[in-house]
Amino acid sequence: MLGELKISCWTGRKKDKSASASVTSQNCADNGTASVNKKLLGNCDELTAIQKFVANARNIHYSMTMPWSDLGMRLLPTAQYFKYHQQMTELQSEFERMVDTFCNNYTWEVSRAQARIGSLFRADDYPSEWSIREKFAFNISYIPLPEAGDFRVDVGNEQRDVLESHYNDYYRKQLGSAMQDVWERTYKALSNMSERLDYGGDDKKKVFRDSLVDNVLDMVELLNVCNVSGDSQMAEMARKLDDTLRGVTPDGLRNNEGFRAETKRAVDDAIKSLPSLGM
C-alpha cells in the first residue's frame, strides 16, 4: 500500500520589511541584499518543541517507508503496516496534546513577545487566538497500490493496452527505486559501523553509541519487511546480518579488541555483498 504523512506547523516567523531596509541602509548595501526574519514569539520553548517533534515524526515516517512518487506518497509494505500505524497514531496523539498546550498559552506568549522582540513587535503579525489552531495539522492516509497488470480504466482496448504498458513501466521503475533506497540505507548503516570499529592496538579509541548496533539490527528488520519484490539477494543479506550480529553488544565491541576486529571483518564482508549502488 501507499502511505502519506502530512504535517503542518506554524513557523512563528515573518519577514520584517522595515527592519530589512534599515539593515541594508545602515550597511550602505543595495536594496534587497539583506533580509530580517523575526521570530514572532522570541525563544518560545513550547513552539520549538513542537517543531522538533514534527521533524522527528517525519524522520520516523521516512525510516519506515520507501520512496514511491514525487507527490509525497511512500511505499508502505503490508508487513510494516501495523507497526507503522501504531507508531504514527501515537505520534499524532502526542502532537495534538502539545499543540493544545501551546494554543492554550498562545495569548500569554504573544503578550510576552512584546518584551522579547522589542520594537520589532507588530500586533498585525500574529494570527488570532481563534485561528492559531488551524496552523497545525497531523494527517495520515493510506491508499491501496494496484499491482502491475491490474489496470482498470474505461477506454478502448488498444488505448488500454498502451496505458497498461505505461503503468507497468512506471510500477517497475518506482519499485526499483524503493528497493534501491533500502539498499542505500543498509550501506550507510554498515559503512558507519565499519568506520567506528576501525581501530586497535595503540590507535586512538573511537567513540560510538549503543545505537551503532541497534541501527544495523533495525536494517535487518527493514530488509525483511521491505522486501516486497521477494528479492533473494535482499533476503540473504538480512539472514547474513542477523548471523553477523548475533551476540554482538556495544560493550563487547568496546572492550574486546579481537571481537571488534572480527565483527568489523564480517561487516566489511557484508558491504562487499551489497549490489552495485552507483554511489
C-alpha positions in Angstrom: 0.0 0.0 0.0 1.0 3.7 -0.1 1.1 5.9 2.9 1.2 9.6 3.2 2.0 11.8 6.1 1.0 15.5 6.0 2.1 17.7 8.9 1.6 21.5 9.1 3.2 23.6 11.8 3.2 27.3 12.4 6.7 28.6 11.8 6.3 31.6 14.1 8.5 33.6 11.7 7.8 36.6 9.4 10.0 38.9 7.3 10.2 42.4 8.6 10.5 44.7 5.5 11.2 47.8 7.6 14.0 46.2 9.6 15.4 44.6 6.4 15.5 48.1 4.7 17.1 49.6 7.9 19.9 46.9 7.9 20.5 47.5 4.2 20.7 51.2 4.6 22.9 51.1 7.7 25.4 49.0 5.8 25.3 51.1 2.6 24.2 48.0 0.7 21.9 47.7 -2.3 18.2 47.2 -1.7 17.2 43.6 -1.3 20.6 42.4 -0.1 19.6 41.9 3.5 16.6 40.2 5.0 15.4 40.3 8.6 13.1 37.4 9.6 11.6 37.8 13.1 10.8 35.0 15.5 7.4 36.3 16.4 7.4 34.7 19.9 11.1 35.1 20.5 12.5 31.9 22.0 9.3 30.1 22.8 10.1 26.7 24.2 6.7 25.2 23.5 6.7 26.1 19.8 10.3 25.0 19.4 9.4 21.6 21.0 6.6 21.2 18.5 8.8 22.0 15.6 11.5 19.5 16.7 8.7 16.9 17.3 7.5 17.4 13.7 11.0 16.9 12.3 11.3 13.7 14.3 7.9 12.4 13.2 8.8 12.9 9.6 12.1 11.1 10.1 10.3 8.1 11.6 7.8 8.1 8.6 10.7 8.1 6.2 12.6 5.4 8.0 9.6 3.0 8.0 8.6 3.6 4.3 10.2 3.7 0.9 10.0 6.4 -1.8 7.4 6.0 -4.4 6.2 9.2 -6.0 7.1 12.9 -6.1 3.7 13.8 -4.6 4.5 12.6 -1.1 3.1 9.1 -1.2 5.6 6.5 0.0 5.5 2.7 -0.3 4.4 1.0 3.0 4.9 -2.8 2.9 1.9 -4.6 4.3 4.1 -6.4 6.8 5.1 -3.0 8.2 1.6 -1.5 8.3 0.5 -2.4 11.9 3.8 -1.2 13.4 3.8 1.9 11.3 0.1 2.8 12.1 0.6 2.2 15.8 3.7 4.4 16.0 2.2 7.2 13.8 -1.1 7.4 15.7 0.8 7.6 19.0 2.9 10.5 17.5 -0.4 12.1 16.2 -1.9 12.0 19.7 1.3 13.5 21.3 1.3 16.2 18.6 -2.3 17.1 19.3 -1.5 17.3 23.1 1.5 19.6 22.5 -0.4 21.8 20.1 -3.4 22.1 22.5 -1.0 23.2 25.3 0.7 25.7 23.1 -2.6 27.2 21.9 -4.0 27.4 25.4 -0.9 29.6 26.3 -0.8 31.4 22.9 -2.3 34.7 24.1 0.1 34.8 27.0 3.1 34.1 24.7 2.0 36.9 22.4 2.0 39.4 25.3 5.4 38.2 26.4 6.7 38.7 22.8 6.3 42.4 23.1 9.2 42.4 25.6 11.1 39.7 23.8 11.4 41.3 20.4 11.1 44.9 21.4 10.5 47.4 18.6 10.1 44.6 16.1 6.7 43.8 17.6 3.7 44.4 15.3 0.3 43.2 16.6 -0.9 42.5 13.0 1.8 39.9 12.5 0.1 37.4 14.8 -2.8 35.1 14.0 -5.8 35.5 16.3 -6.2 33.1 19.2 -9.1 31.6 17.3 -7.2 30.8 14.1 -3.8 29.8 15.5 -5.0 26.2 16.0 -5.7 25.9 12.2 -1.9 26.4 11.6 -1.3 22.9 12.9 -2.3 19.6 11.5 -1.1 15.9 11.5 -2.8 13.6 9.0 -2.1 10.1 8.0 -3.7 8.5 4.9 -3.4 5.2 3.1 -4.4 4.0 -0.4 -4.1 0.6 -2.0 -1.3 0.1 -4.5 -2.5 -1.6 -7.7 -0.2 -4.4 -8.8 1.4 -4.3 -12.2 -1.1 -5.7 -14.7 -4.1 -4.6 -12.7 -5.0 -1.5 -14.7 -8.7 -0.8 -15.0 -9.9 2.2 -17.0 -12.9 2.8 -19.3 -11.2 3.3 -22.7 -10.8 1.2 -25.8 -8.8 -2.0 -25.7 -5.9 -0.6 -27.8 -5.5 2.5 -25.7 -6.0 0.5 -22.6 -3.0 -1.7 -23.6 -0.9 1.4 -24.1 -1.9 2.8 -20.7 -1.3 -0.5 -19.0 2.2 -0.7 -20.6 3.0 2.8 -19.3 1.8 1.9 -15.8 3.7 -1.3 -15.7 6.9 0.5 -16.7 6.2 3.1 -14.0 5.5 0.4 -11.4 8.8 -1.4 -12.2 10.7 1.9 -12.1 9.2 3.0 -8.8 9.6 -0.4 -7.2 13.2 -0.5 -8.3 13.8 3.0 -6.7 12.1 1.8 -3.5 14.4 -1.2 -3.3 17.4 0.9 -4.1 16.5 3.1 -1.1 16.6 0.1 1.2 20.0 -0.9 -0.1 21.4 2.6 0.3 20.2 2.7 3.9 21.8 -0.6 4.6 25.1 0.6 3.1 25.0 3.7 5.2 24.4 1.8 8.4 27.1 -0.8 7.7 29.7 1.7 6.5 29.2 3.8 9.6 29.7 0.7 11.8 32.8 -0.4 9.9 34.3 3.1 10.3 33.6 3.3 14.0 35.1 -0.2 14.6 38.3 0.6 12.7 40.8 0.9 15.5 43.0 -1.3 17.6 46.3 -1.6 19.4 47.8 1.9 20.1 45.2 3.6 17.9 43.1 6.3 19.5 39.8 4.8 20.6 36.8 5.8 18.5 33.7 6.8 20.4 30.4 5.2 19.4 26.9 5.0 21.0 25.0 1.9 21.8 22.7 2.7 18.8 25.6 1.7 16.5 24.5 -1.9 16.8 20.8 -1.1 17.0 20.9 0.8 13.8 22.2 -2.3 11.9 19.7 -4.6 13.7 17.0 -2.2 12.5 18.2 -2.7 9.0 17.7 -6.5 9.3 14.1 -5.9 10.1 13.8 -3.4 7.3 15.4 -5.8 4.8 12.8 -8.4 5.8 9.6 -6.3 5.8 10.5 -4.1 2.8 11.4 -6.9 0.5 8.1 -6.5 -1.3 9.6 -7.9 -4.6 10.8 -11.1 -2.9 14.4 -10.3 -3.9 16.6 -13.3 -3.0 19.7 -11.1 -2.5 17.9 -8.9 0.0 16.6 -12.0 1.9 20.1 -13.4 2.0 21.6 -10.1 3.3 19.0 -10.0 6.1 20.0 -13.5 7.1 23.7 -12.7 6.9 23.4 -9.6 9.0 21.3 -11.4 11.6 24.0 -14.1 11.9 26.8 -11.5 12.0 25.2 -9.5 14.8 24.0 -12.4 16.9 25.6 -11.9 20.3 27.2 -8.6 19.4 26.9 -5.9 22.1 28.2 -2.4 22.2 30.2 -3.1 25.4 31.7 -6.2 23.8 32.9 -4.2 20.8 34.4 -1.5 23.1 36.2 -3.9 25.5 37.4 -6.7 23.3 39.8 -5.8 20.5 39.7 -9.3 18.9 35.9 -9.4 18.9 35.8 -5.8 17.5 38.1 -6.8 14.7 36.2 -10.0 13.9 32.9 -8.0 13.8 34.4 -5.4 11.5 35.6 -8.1 9.1 32.1 -9.6 9.0 30.6 -6.2 8.4 33.1 -5.4 5.6 32.3 -8.7 4.0 28.6 -7.8 4.1 29.3 -4.5 2.5 31.1 -6.3 -0.4 28.0 -8.5 -0.8 25.8 -5.4 -1.5 24.6 -4.8 -5.0 26.3 -2.0 -7.0 24.6 1.2 -5.9 26.2 3.7 -8.2 27.2 5.8 -5.1 
